Amino acid sequence: MSSEGRRDSPQARIRRARAIGLCAAGLVALVLGVLLAVSSLGEPNPELPVLGEMPSFELVDHRGEPAAAEDYRGAPLVANFIFTRCPTVCPVFTMKMEQVSAETEDLGPELKLVSFSVDPEHDTPERLASYANEYDVDHDRWSFLTGDPAEIERTVRDGLHIAMEEEGEFPDGTPDIIHNTHFVLLDDDLQIRGYYDSNDAERIEELVRDARYLADKAH
C-alpha cells in the first residue's frame, strides 16, 4: 500500500501495530493465554513455563562493543524491540522498559535489559547511543543492540517469536516497521519464560514480579 493510503492517526497506528504484531506472532498469543490462566497479580509463580530459548547471535551494542547471546547468560533478562526512527509505539515502549528498570534498580546486574533494534540498517551504535541518552538508562545493565539485518531477523522473529515486518513508508520517508510490543522474559540459562503485553499495566507488574523471582532463583 502506498504512503498516501497510510496517513492514519498515531492512535490508529498504535492499534494496528498491536493487532498485526499479535496476528503475526501466534505463539505469543498462545503463551499469553497460558500465563494469564496460571498466574495472578502479586503472587509469585514458581511454575513459569519454558517456552523456548534465546538463539546464539553476534551483534553490537550501543557503545560499539561486540554483544553475543552468551554474554547475557548468568542473569535473567528482559528484552523489548524498538527502532530509533519510530514515531508511534517505540518511545512509549522504551518508557515502559524505563519503568521496569526503575522498579528493579535494586537488583543491579542480577537482572539485565536488552532493546533490540528492528531497523538495524539505520540504527548504528551511535544512533542507538543518542537514543538511549534520551532516557534514564543504566548502561551497566541495559543494552541496545543492532547488527546484521539477517542476524537481527533470525534472533527476533525466528528465535524469540516476535513479529517484525516493514510495510511501506510514512509520508516523510521513514520506514513503517510493524513489530510486536511484548516484553520477553528469559532466565539465567537464556530460556524464554514469558511474554508480557507492554500496554497492560498489570502484565508489567507481573513481569517485574516474575523477573524478581528468577533473579532470586538464579542466586
C-alpha positions in Angstrom: 0.0 0.0 0.0 1.3 3.5 -0.8 2.2 6.0 1.8 -0.8 8.2 0.5 -3.1 5.5 1.8 -1.5 5.1 5.2 -1.8 8.6 6.8 -3.8 7.4 9.8 -3.6 8.9 13.3 -0.9 7.9 15.8 -3.7 6.2 17.8 -4.8 4.2 14.9 -1.2 3.3 14.1 -0.7 2.0 17.6 -3.8 -0.1 17.5 -2.8 -1.5 14.1 0.7 -2.3 15.3 -0.7 -4.2 18.2 -3.1 -6.2 16.1 -0.6 -7.0 13.3 2.0 -8.0 15.9 -0.3 -10.4 17.7 -1.6 -12.0 14.5 1.9 -12.4 13.1 3.2 -14.0 16.3 0.7 -16.7 17.0 3.0 -18.3 19.6 2.9 -15.1 21.6 -0.9 -15.2 21.8 -0.9 -18.8 22.9 1.7 -18.1 25.5 -0.2 -15.2 26.9 -3.3 -17.3 27.3 -1.3 -19.9 29.3 0.3 -17.3 31.5 -2.9 -15.4 32.2 -4.6 -18.7 33.2 -1.9 -19.8 35.7 -0.9 -16.5 37.3 -2.4 -13.8 39.4 -1.1 -10.4 40.2 1.0 -10.2 43.4 1.6 -14.0 43.8 4.9 -15.5 42.8 4.6 -18.0 40.0 7.2 -20.8 40.5 5.8 -22.7 37.5 6.8 -20.3 34.8 6.9 -22.5 31.7 9.9 -22.9 29.4 8.8 -21.6 26.1 12.0 -21.8 24.0 15.4 -20.3 24.2 17.5 -17.4 23.0 19.3 -18.3 19.8 23.0 -17.6 19.6 23.8 -14.3 18.0 26.7 -11.9 17.2 25.6 -8.3 17.4 26.9 -5.0 18.6 25.7 -2.8 21.4 25.1 1.0 21.6 28.7 1.5 22.8 30.1 -0.2 19.8 31.1 -3.3 21.8 30.5 -6.8 20.4 27.5 -8.5 22.0 26.8 -12.2 21.9 23.9 -14.2 23.4 26.3 -15.9 25.8 27.3 -12.6 27.3 23.8 -12.5 28.9 23.9 -15.9 30.4 24.0 -16.0 34.2 21.3 -13.5 35.0 17.6 -13.2 34.0 17.0 -10.9 31.0 14.1 -8.6 29.9 14.0 -7.9 26.2 12.0 -5.4 24.1 12.0 -4.3 20.5 12.3 -0.7 19.1 13.8 1.5 16.4 15.0 5.0 16.8 13.0 6.5 13.8 9.8 5.1 15.1 7.2 7.9 15.6 4.5 5.9 17.3 4.9 2.9 19.7 8.6 2.8 20.3 9.0 5.9 22.5 6.2 4.5 24.7 7.6 1.0 24.7 11.0 2.4 25.7 9.4 4.4 28.6 7.8 1.1 29.8 11.3 -0.5 29.8 12.5 2.5 31.7 9.8 1.8 34.3 10.9 -1.9 34.5 14.4 -0.7 35.0 13.4 1.7 37.8 11.3 -0.9 39.6 14.2 -3.4 39.6 17.0 -1.0 40.2 17.9 -2.7 43.5 18.7 -5.9 41.6 21.6 -4.2 39.8 23.4 -6.7 37.4 21.3 -9.6 38.7 18.7 -8.5 36.0 19.7 -7.4 32.5 17.7 -5.4 30.0 18.1 -5.5 26.2 16.4 -3.5 23.5 16.8 -5.0 20.0 16.6 -2.6 17.1 14.3 -3.8 14.3 15.7 -1.2 12.0 19.4 -2.3 12.1 20.4 -0.8 8.7 19.6 2.7 10.1 20.3 2.1 13.8 24.0 2.3 14.1 25.6 2.1 17.6 26.0 5.9 17.5 22.3 6.4 16.8 21.3 3.9 19.5 23.6 5.7 22.0 21.9 9.0 21.2 18.5 7.4 21.6 19.5 5.8 24.9 20.6 9.2 26.2 17.0 10.5 25.9 16.0 8.1 28.6 17.1 7.1 32.1 19.3 4.2 31.0 21.6 2.3 33.4 24.3 1.5 30.9 25.7 -1.3 33.1 22.5 -3.4 32.8 20.5 -2.0 29.8 21.9 -2.6 26.3 20.6 -1.5 22.9 21.6 -4.0 20.2 22.0 -3.7 16.4 23.9 -5.5 13.7 23.5 -7.5 10.6 19.8 -7.4 9.5 19.6 -11.1 8.8 21.1 -11.8 12.3 18.5 -9.4 13.9 15.7 -11.1 12.0 16.8 -14.6 12.9 17.2 -13.6 16.6 14.0 -11.6 17.0 11.5 -13.2 14.6 12.7 -16.8 14.4 14.3 -17.2 17.8 12.2 -15.0 20.2 9.0 -15.3 18.1 8.4 -11.6 17.9 6.7 -10.2 14.8 8.6 -7.6 12.7 7.8 -6.5 9.2 8.3 -3.4 7.1 5.1 -2.2 5.4 5.9 0.7 3.2 6.8 4.2 4.5 5.4 7.2 6.3 5.0 10.4 4.2 8.4 11.6 5.4 10.1 8.5 4.1 10.6 6.8 7.5 10.0 3.1 7.1 6.8 1.7 8.5 8.1 -1.2 10.6 5.3 -3.1 12.3 6.6 -5.0 15.3 5.2 -6.7 18.4 5.2 -4.7 21.7 5.5 -7.5 24.2 8.4 -7.8 26.6 10.1 -11.2 26.6 11.5 -12.6 29.9 14.3 -15.0 29.9 16.0 -16.8 32.7 19.7 -17.1 33.6 20.1 -20.0 31.1 18.6 -17.9 28.3 15.4 -19.9 28.3 12.2 -17.9 27.4 9.9 -17.9 30.4 7.2 -15.4 29.5 5.7 -12.8 27.2 4.1 -9.6 28.7 1.9 -7.1 26.9 3.5 -3.7 27.4 0.1 -2.0 27.1 -1.2 -3.8 30.1 -0.2 -2.3 33.4 -0.9 -5.4 35.4 1.2 -7.5 33.0 4.1 -5.1 33.5 3.8 -5.6 37.3 3.7 -9.4 36.7 6.9 -9.0 34.6 8.6 -7.3 37.4 7.4 -9.9 39.9 8.5 -12.8 37.7 11.9 -11.2 36.9 12.5 -10.8 40.7 11.5 -14.5 41.2 14.0 -15.6 38.5 16.8 -13.3 39.8 16.3 -14.7 43.3 16.3 -18.3 42.0 19.5 -17.7 40.0 21.3 -16.5 43.1 
